[in-house]
């Protein structure tokens, strides 16, 4: 959906209302990271955790920027805030799952540093 808004496929921008473009871009980038993380889960790769943490950081920074945008009078949809909170919590949950799945490998890496 993010790419539809970014590239205005099928005149979706008009239907979306007051979208915040940097949030749409953050979601688009995170969607690519989610595909990479899904591949990592399937293949049992320890870097899956790093990919998910990267997505989580992008979402948190975007959410903080959204708060500044809102406080400075920016136009937005209430559903944007709810969706961002949902995505942050879901990404955090998947990050925890990845951590616990690959914790032996990750802890060895931290200890050897």
Residue pairs with C-beta under 8 A, 6 or more apart in sequence:
1 12
2 24
2 25
2 27
2 28
2 31
3 9
3 28
4 10
4 12
5 12
5 13
5 16
5 19
5 24
6 21
6 24
6 25
6 28
13 19
17 77
18 75
18 76
18 77
19 77
19 80
20 66
20 69
20 74
20 76
20 80
22 62
22 65
22 66
22 69
23 62
23 66
23 80
23 84
26 58
26 59
26 61
26 62
27 87
29 55
29 58
30 55
30 58
30 59
30 87
30 91
33 51
33 52
33 54
33 55
33 58
34 55
36 51
37 48
37 51
37 52
37 55
37 94
37 98
39 45
40 47
40 48
40 51
40 98
41 48
41 98
41 101
44 101
44 102
45 102
46 102
46 105
46 106
46 109
48 98
48 101
48 102
49 95
49 98
49 99
49 102
49 106
52 91
52 94
52 95
52 98
53 95
55 91
56 88
56 91
56 92
56 95
59 84
59 87
59 88
59 91
60 88
62 84
63 84
63 85
63 88
66 76
66 80
66 81
66 84
69 76
70 76
99 106
